[in-house]
Amino acid sequence: MAETIDVFQIHYYLKGNQHSMNAEVLNKAQAEVIKISKEITNLLGLDIDLEMEALDEGGIKSIFKFIDKGFSKKKKHKKANPFEALKPELARIVVDVIVIVAGFYFTNDGEMKELEKEKVRLEIEVLKEQLSKDDATDDDKEVVIKNFIQNAADSANIKIAKSNFFDSISREAKVDEVSAQRLNKNFIPFAKEYKIDRKQFDRYILEEQKLEPKHEEQVSIEIVSPVLNQSSLQWNALHSGELIRFRLKDHDFQRMIVRKNLNFQNGTILVCDLVSNQKIGKNDKLKTTSRYVMNVTKIKYRDGDVVDINYSDLNK
């Protein structure tokens, strides 16, 4: 049986207490809120639906409900997920993610406090381990929630969706401010309403911004155009079905190629660490600007031969 597990509201405050705004702007803004919400449930690994209630007046209010559809075969066979414990906090998480500016977090009194980097952005798997401990306390749960919120707010997909949300509503001259607030299941506010004034919209709209490099450990890439003796040249390869270009920055591996006269051809697979430099821009999708390969540990040839890389051989 379907059950409402948490509710939040986006309130568009309009000039002169008006009750209508441009439909395209509103639809675009709603779509970005939905993207943020779905990205968060995906990060948490939760099989949750998002529904909307009818719009209310007082400016324009959009009410979103997280719905648990109940038992399903898919859930029955699903691996236990400690983040299930965060279901009742979903609206709080979405509200905080929407209003947070990267690197800051709202304290209980509503003021923004800059966080020390080492205290935030713990990896999702680390947070999951913390939550699964038998002796986890409410304080432990709160630490997990705050770290997850910061982690989610810094993710590329959510940054882009937030940027598009604020960029959209900034194009509607009627919008003076926007707020996000958690509601109870009767749609009555019971938590702080976070208001963002029109003058602050630009803080959330992305100009071109570099992201932390994406690190993928011990992935398999299939060489398409091998140029293995000069690190300055880019190689072509297939990675997860995508044609990519990368530079080789594993200097020990380069030395081994020369010393052992290793041969390569199209279809040769390298098992290695792949680092991708990324950026996002205003109204833009995530872009990979460059890639490079480190820590090559294995070569797999098309004929089935496999070579394990042992860098200690270089010193013999």
C-alpha positions as CSV (number, residue, x, y, z in Angstrom):
1,M,0.0,0.0,0.0
2,A,1.3,3.4,-1.0
3,E,2.4,5.6,1.9
4,T,3.5,9.2,2.1
5,I,6.8,9.2,4.0
6,D,7.9,12.9,3.8
7,V,6.7,16.2,2.2
8,F,8.4,19.4,1.2
9,Q,7.2,22.7,-0.4
10,I,8.8,25.2,-2.8
11,H,7.1,28.6,-2.4
12,Y,7.5,31.2,-5.1
13,Y,6.9,34.7,-3.6
14,L,5.6,37.0,-6.3
15,K,5.5,40.8,-6.5
16,G,2.4,42.4,-5.3
17,N,1.0,39.1,-3.9
18,Q,0.2,37.9,-7.4
19,H,-0.8,34.3,-7.9
20,S,0.3,33.5,-11.5
21,M,3.6,33.3,-13.3
22,N,5.0,32.2,-16.7
23,A,4.1,28.6,-17.2
24,E,7.3,27.6,-19.0
25,V,9.4,29.1,-16.2
26,L,7.4,27.3,-13.6
27,N,7.5,24.0,-15.4
28,K,11.2,24.2,-15.9
29,A,11.8,25.1,-12.3
30,Q,9.6,22.1,-11.2
31,A,11.5,19.8,-13.5
32,E,14.8,20.8,-11.8
33,V,13.4,20.2,-8.3
34,I,12.3,16.8,-9.5
35,K,15.8,16.0,-10.8
36,I,17.4,17.0,-7.5
37,S,15.0,14.9,-5.6
38,K,15.5,11.8,-7.8
39,E,19.3,12.2,-7.8
40,I,19.2,12.2,-4.0
41,T,17.0,9.0,-3.8
42,N,19.4,7.4,-6.4
43,L,22.4,8.3,-4.3
44,L,20.7,6.8,-1.3
45,G,19.7,3.7,-3.3
46,L,16.0,4.2,-2.3
47,D,13.1,3.0,-4.5
48,I,10.9,6.0,-3.8
49,D,8.4,7.8,-6.0
50,L,7.9,11.6,-6.0
51,E,4.4,13.0,-6.4
52,M,3.0,16.6,-6.5
53,E,0.0,18.0,-4.8
54,A,-2.1,20.7,-6.5
55,L,-0.6,24.2,-6.5
56,D,-1.7,26.5,-3.7
57,E,-2.0,30.3,-3.6
58,G,-0.1,32.9,-1.6
59,G,2.3,33.4,-4.5
60,I,2.6,29.9,-5.9
61,K,3.3,26.9,-3.7
62,S,4.4,23.5,-5.1
63,I,4.1,20.6,-2.7
64,F,6.1,17.4,-3.3
65,K,5.5,14.1,-1.6
66,F,7.9,11.1,-1.3
67,I,5.8,8.0,-1.8
68,D,6.7,4.5,-0.8
69,K,4.6,2.2,-3.0
70,G,4.9,-0.7,-0.6
71,F,5.9,-4.3,-1.2
72,S,7.3,-5.4,-4.5
73,K,9.4,-8.4,-5.7
74,K,12.2,-6.0,-6.6
75,K,12.4,-4.9,-2.9
76,K,12.1,-8.4,-1.6
77,H,15.3,-9.5,-3.3
78,K,17.1,-6.2,-2.8
79,K,20.2,-6.1,-0.7
80,A,19.7,-4.5,2.7
81,N,20.4,-0.8,2.6
82,P,21.2,1.1,5.8
83,F,20.0,4.3,4.1
84,E,16.5,3.0,4.4
85,A,16.7,4.6,7.9
86,L,16.9,8.0,6.2
87,K,13.5,7.8,4.4
88,P,11.8,10.0,7.0
89,E,14.5,12.6,6.5
90,L,14.1,12.8,2.7
91,A,12.3,16.2,2.6
92,R,14.8,17.7,5.1
93,I,17.7,16.5,2.9
94,V,16.1,17.9,-0.3
95,V,15.3,21.3,1.3
96,D,18.9,21.6,2.7
97,V,20.5,20.6,-0.6
98,I,18.4,23.2,-2.5
99,V,19.3,26.1,-0.2
100,I,22.9,25.1,0.6
101,V,25.7,27.0,-1.2
102,A,28.7,24.7,-1.8
103,G,31.0,24.7,1.2
104,F,28.4,26.1,3.6
105,Y,25.8,24.5,5.8
106,F,22.9,26.0,7.7
107,T,23.1,25.9,11.5
108,N,20.0,25.5,13.7
109,D,19.5,29.2,13.9
110,G,19.4,29.5,10.1
111,E,22.8,31.1,9.7
112,M,25.3,29.8,7.2
113,K,28.5,28.4,8.6
114,E,31.5,27.5,6.5
115,L,32.5,23.9,7.1
116,E,36.1,22.6,7.3
117,K,36.7,20.3,4.4
118,E,37.9,17.4,6.5
119,K,34.6,17.4,8.4
120,V,32.4,17.0,5.3
121,R,32.0,15.1,2.1
122,L,32.6,11.6,3.5
123,E,32.2,9.0,0.8
124,I,28.7,7.5,0.4
125,E,30.0,4.0,1.3
126,V,31.6,5.4,4.5
127,L,28.4,7.0,5.5
128,K,26.5,3.8,4.8
129,E,29.0,1.9,7.1
130,Q,28.5,4.4,9.9
131,L,24.7,4.1,9.7
132,S,24.8,0.3,9.7
133,K,26.6,0.0,13.0
134,D,24.5,-1.7,15.7
135,D,25.5,1.0,18.2
136,A,24.8,4.0,15.9
137,T,23.1,6.8,17.9
138,D,20.9,9.6,16.9
139,D,23.9,11.9,16.9
140,D,25.7,9.5,14.6
141,K,22.7,9.6,12.3
142,E,22.7,13.4,12.3
143,V,26.4,13.3,11.3
144,V,25.6,11.0,8.4
145,I,22.7,13.2,7.3
146,K,24.8,16.4,7.3
147,N,27.7,14.7,5.5
148,F,25.4,13.2,2.9
149,I,23.7,16.6,2.3
150,Q,27.1,18.3,1.7
151,N,28.2,15.4,-0.5
152,A,25.0,15.6,-2.5
153,A,25.1,19.4,-2.8
154,D,28.6,19.1,-4.3
155,S,27.7,16.5,-6.8
156,A,27.8,17.6,-10.5
157,N,24.3,16.6,-11.4
158,I,22.7,18.4,-8.5
159,K,24.8,21.5,-9.0
160,I,23.6,21.7,-12.6
161,A,20.0,21.1,-11.6
162,K,20.2,23.8,-8.9
163,S,21.8,26.2,-11.3
164,N,19.1,25.6,-13.9
165,F,16.4,26.0,-11.2
166,F,17.6,29.4,-10.1
167,D,18.5,30.5,-13.6
168,S,14.9,29.7,-14.7
169,I,13.1,31.6,-11.9
170,S,15.5,34.5,-12.3
171,R,14.0,35.0,-15.8
172,E,10.5,35.6,-14.3
173,A,10.4,39.2,-13.2
174,K,7.5,38.5,-10.9
175,V,9.5,36.3,-8.6
176,D,10.8,38.2,-5.6
177,E,12.1,35.3,-3.6
178,V,11.8,31.5,-3.3
179,S,11.7,29.3,-0.2
180,A,12.0,25.6,0.6
181,Q,10.4,24.1,3.7
182,R,9.5,20.8,5.1
183,L,5.9,19.9,5.8
184,N,4.1,17.2,7.8
185,K,1.9,14.7,6.1
186,N,-1.1,17.1,6.5
187,F,0.9,19.7,4.5
188,I,1.4,21.9,7.5
189,P,4.9,23.5,7.9
190,F,6.8,22.2,10.9
191,A,10.4,23.1,10.1
192,K,12.2,26.3,9.3
193,E,11.4,28.0,6.1
194,Y,14.6,28.9,4.2
195,K,14.0,32.0,2.0
196,I,16.3,33.0,-0.8
197,D,16.0,36.6,-2.0
198,R,16.1,37.3,-5.7
199,K,19.4,39.2,-5.2
200,Q,21.0,35.9,-4.0
201,F,19.9,33.8,-7.0
202,D,23.2,34.5,-8.8
203,R,25.1,32.7,-6.0
204,Y,23.5,29.4,-7.2
205,I,23.8,30.0,-10.9
206,L,27.0,28.4,-12.3
207,E,29.4,30.1,-14.5
208,E,32.1,27.7,-15.9
209,Q,33.5,25.8,-13.0
210,K,36.1,23.1,-12.7
211,L,35.2,20.1,-10.6
212,E,37.4,17.8,-8.6
213,P,38.8,15.1,-10.9
214,K,36.9,11.9,-11.1
215,H,39.0,8.8,-10.1
216,E,38.1,5.4,-11.4
217,E,40.2,2.6,-10.0
218,Q,41.3,-0.5,-11.9
219,V,38.9,-0.1,-14.9
220,S,39.4,-1.9,-18.2
221,I,39.9,0.3,-21.3
222,E,40.2,-1.1,-24.8
223,I,42.9,0.5,-26.9
224,V,41.8,1.7,-30.3
225,S,44.8,3.8,-31.5
226,P,47.9,2.8,-29.6
227,V,50.7,5.4,-29.4
228,L,52.6,3.9,-26.5
229,N,56.0,5.5,-26.7
230,Q,55.2,9.2,-26.3
231,S,53.2,10.5,-23.3
232,S,52.6,13.8,-25.0
233,L,50.3,12.1,-27.6
234,Q,46.7,11.2,-26.8
235,W,45.4,7.7,-27.2
236,N,42.0,6.6,-28.3
237,A,40.2,3.9,-26.3
238,L,36.8,2.5,-25.5
239,H,35.6,2.8,-21.9
240,S,32.1,1.5,-20.9
241,G,31.1,1.6,-24.6
242,E,32.2,5.3,-25.0
243,L,35.1,6.4,-27.2
244,I,37.5,8.4,-25.1
245,R,40.9,10.1,-25.5
246,F,43.5,10.1,-22.8
247,R,47.1,10.7,-22.0
248,L,49.4,8.2,-20.4
249,K,50.9,9.5,-17.2
250,D,52.1,6.2,-15.8
251,H,55.9,6.8,-16.3
252,D,56.9,3.4,-14.9
253,F,54.6,1.7,-17.4
254,Q,56.2,3.7,-20.2
255,R,59.6,2.7,-19.1
256,M,58.5,-0.9,-19.0
257,I,57.1,-0.7,-22.6
258,V,60.5,0.5,-23.9
259,R,62.6,-1.9,-21.8
260,K,60.6,-5.0,-22.5
261,N,59.6,-4.0,-26.0
262,L,55.9,-4.7,-25.3
263,N,53.6,-4.8,-28.3
264,F,50.1,-3.5,-28.6
265,Q,47.4,-3.5,-31.1
266,N,43.7,-2.4,-31.5
267,G,41.7,-4.4,-29.0
268,T,44.4,-4.6,-26.4
269,I,42.9,-4.0,-22.9
270,L,44.7,-2.1,-20.1
271,V,43.6,-2.5,-16.5
272,C,44.4,0.8,-14.9
273,D,43.3,3.9,-12.9
274,L,41.5,6.4,-15.1
275,V,41.4,10.1,-14.0
276,S,38.9,12.5,-15.7
277,N,39.1,16.2,-15.4
278,Q,35.6,17.7,-15.5
279,K,33.8,21.0,-15.6
280,I,30.2,22.3,-15.6
281,G,28.9,25.6,-16.9
282,K,25.8,27.7,-16.8
283,N,22.9,25.7,-18.3
284,D,25.4,23.1,-19.3
285,K,25.8,19.4,-18.8
286,L,28.8,17.8,-17.2
287,K,31.8,17.9,-19.6
288,T,35.1,15.9,-19.4
289,T,37.9,18.2,-20.5
290,S,40.7,15.6,-20.4
291,R,41.6,12.2,-19.1
292,Y,44.8,10.4,-18.1
293,V,45.8,6.9,-17.1
294,M,47.8,6.0,-14.0
295,N,48.8,2.7,-12.3
296,V,48.5,0.2,-15.1
297,T,48.5,-3.3,-13.5
298,K,47.5,-5.6,-16.3
299,I,47.6,-6.0,-20.1
300,K,45.1,-8.3,-21.8
301,Y,45.7,-9.2,-25.5
302,R,43.1,-10.2,-28.0
303,D,44.5,-13.7,-28.2
304,G,43.8,-14.3,-24.5
305,D,47.4,-13.6,-23.2
306,V,47.5,-11.7,-20.0
307,V,50.5,-9.8,-18.7
308,D,50.6,-8.8,-15.0
309,I,52.7,-5.6,-14.5
310,N,55.4,-5.9,-11.9
311,Y,57.3,-2.6,-11.6
312,S,59.9,-4.2,-9.4
313,D,61.3,-5.7,-12.5
314,L,62.4,-2.3,-13.6
315,N,65.0,-2.3,-10.8
316,K,66.6,-5.6,-11.8
